[in-house]
Amino acid sequence: MDLPYSLYLPVLVWLAFFCLIGLFFVFYRWAKKRKGAALAIGLFVQMMLPDPKVEHTIEWIAESKEKRLKKQTQSED
């Protein structure tokens, strides 16, 4: 009972896909429960896959902080 290679490959691809979906589901449950492993894995993935818009994000955060500080100083005056 020898199965051909053309059958193995699609089965392995689908199996890998469903295992990856299952892994993401486990990570999602861990993150909802605020487990440390989810944080560590998230930090590791963020470190390996950097944000391509990091400069834009930093500028946006700086602008929002400036707006918030201006509102606070205006409300105090």
N, C-alpha and C positions, 0 to 999 in steps of 0.2 A: 504494500500500500504506500507507494511513493507519490507524494503530491508534487506537482510541478512548481518551478520557481515563480512562474507568473501568478500563482495563487498565494505563495508565501509573502511576497512583497506588499500587496494591498492589505492583507490581514495584519502584517506587522505595522504598517503605517496607521491603520485605524486603531490598533491596539495602543500604539504610542500616543495617538491623539486622545483617546479616552483616559489613558493614565495621566496625561498632562492636565486634562480637565478635572480629574479627580484630585490631583495635587493642588490645583488652584482652589478647589472647593475646600480642601483641608486648611490651606492658608487663610482663606476667607473666614472660616469658623474660628481659627486661632486669633485673627485680628479682631473679630467681634468680641472675643473673650479677653482681649488685651494681654495675650501671652507674650512673654519675652522672646520666644523663638520667632514669632511673626515679625516683631520689630527688628530682630537681628537679620532675618532673611530679607526683609524690605530694605534695610540699610545696605546690605551686601549687593542686592540687585541694583539699587540706586547708584552705588559706587561703580559697578561694572557697566551700567548703561546710563551714562550721563545725559542730562537734559540738553537737547540741542539749542534751546532758547534760554540758556542760563543768564546771559547778559540782559536780555529783555526782562526776565523774571526779577533780577536784582534791581534793575531800574524801576520796575513797577512797585516793588516793595518799598524802595527808598521814597518814591513819590507819595505812596499812601501814608508812610510815616510822617512825611513833611506836612501833608494835609491834616493829619490828625493832631500834630503839634500846633499848627496854626489855629485849628478850631479850639484847642484847649487854651491857648494864650488869649484868643479873642473872648472866650467865655469868662476867663479870669478877670479881664479888664473891665 
